[in-house]
């Protein structure tokens, strides 16, 4: 019986990871479409607004730049605003079962500061009053190139890159999920 429960639990983890990869691939596909049309050189809010349009078209429910409280010793000390929080919904060809945070960056390289920003959101979400924020354990860093560079052989613009992270609230550690 324990073996069956373990296999069932393992299968659920695999299904959840496969679904997350489908979600990330869809976000990446949408983001590349945006970048190919707009190119580089715009401030972050322009790409955010374009992503919001594409998410609505894909029938993916989201919150955009919603304030979340930041806590120190369980006391609110300020607010921050993640770019997007994808809400649970059924969108084809996947479904979002629990909220996912997206942080967009206009840069040529993601840094540890970008990852730390995502981690600070994860640690604050459970302390916020909103039920839709309490269980966020997955986050996406979405990197739009700041400067368009050509790929030597193909002479095509660089594309958007994405990193997926999972946060463990018990250990307070964030780990990358290989895509």
N, C-alpha and C positions, 0 to 999 in steps of 0.2 A: 504494500500500500504506500509506503514512504517513497519508493521508486516512482510510482505512478504520479504522486504529487510533485516530486522533483521534476519529472519530465514535463508535466503540465505547466509548472512554474517556468521552466526553461523555455518551453514553446511560447509562452506568453511574452517573455522577454524578447525573444527573436521576432515575434510578430510586432511588438511595440517598436523595436529598433527598425524593422523594415518599414513600418508606417512612418516613423520619423524621417527616414531616408527619402521616402516619397515626398513628404512635406518639404524637406530641404531642397530636393531636386526641383520641385515646382516653384519654390521661392527663387531659386537660382535661375531657372528658365525665364521667369517673369523679369527678374533683375537684369539679366543679359539683354532681354528685349528692350528694356528701358535705356540701358547704356548704349546699345547700338543705335537707338534713335536720337538720344540727346548728346552722346559723346561726353567728353570731360569738360571741366572748367566751371561747373555750376556749384553753388553752395548746397549743403546737405539737404536743406528743406525742399529744394526743387526735386531731388530724387525721392525724398519721402512722399511728396505729393503725388508723384507719378506712381510710386509703389501703392499708395492708398487707392488710386484709380484702378490699378490692375487687381488688387485684392478684392475690391468690390465687384469687378467684372467676373472674377473667379468664384464669387459667392463665399469668400473666406471672411468670417466675422473677425473684427479687430477693434482694439482701442489704440488711439494714436496720441502719443505724448501726454498720457494721463499722469497726474502727479501721484507719486508714491512717497510715503513718509520714510525718512531715514531715522534710525533709532540708536541711542546710546543709553546703555543700562535700562533698557525698556522704556525710555522716554523719547518722544519725538523731538528731534533737534533740527529738522529741516525737511526739504522735499527735493526729489529728483524726478526726471521724466524720461523713462525709456522710450525709444522711438515708436515701437509697436508692441502690443501684446495680442497675439492671435488667440481667439477664444474658441472653446469647444464648438465644433460644428461638423456637419457632414458635407464635404466638398468632394467632387469627383476629381481624381481617382483615389482619394484617401479621406480619412476623417481625422479631425483633431479631437483627441479624447481629453486632454488637459491643456491648459494655457501654455503658450510658448512666447518667450520674450525675444524681440529682434532689436538689435542695436546696429545701426548703420554707421559706417565710417567712410569718409572721403579721404583716402590716403593711398600711398603705394605700398605700405607695409603695416600690418596689424602689430601692435605692441603689447607688452605686458600690461601697460596702463589700460588698454582697451579691454583686456581680459579681466583685469581687476574691477573695472567699472561694471561689467556683467556680473561678476561674483558679488559685488556690493548690493546689486539689485536682488540677487537670490537670497542674501541674508536678511534683507528688509521685507521681502514679500510676505512671509508668514506673520509678521507683526502688524501688518496693515489691516484695517477693518474690513476691507472688501473681500467677500468670499471668493471672487474670481481671481484674486491675487495669491491666496494662501498656499496653493499647491503647485506653484510654478517651479519645475525642476529642470526644464530644458530651455536653452537659449541659443540664439544664432547670432554670430557676428558676421555682418554682411559688408564686404569691402568693395567700394566702387573706386576704380583707379583715379587718382588726383590728376595725373598727367597722362595723356594718351601716349603710349609707346607702341612702336611697331614691332611685330614679331619678324625677325630678320628674313626668314625664308618665305613667309606668306604675306607679309605686309598687311596684316590685319590688326585692328586695335586689340589691346589687352581686354580681357573680359572680367566681369565681377567674380570675386572669390567669396567662399563661405566657409565658416568654421562652426561646428555644432558642439555644444557643451551640455553636460549633465551635472547637476548639483546634488550632492548628498547632504540633506539638512542635519543628519545625525553626526557626520564627521566634519561638516562644514568645508568639504573639499569639492572642487569643480574639476571635472576631467573631460578631455576632448573625446568625442566619438568619431571614430574613423569613418569616412564616407567612401 
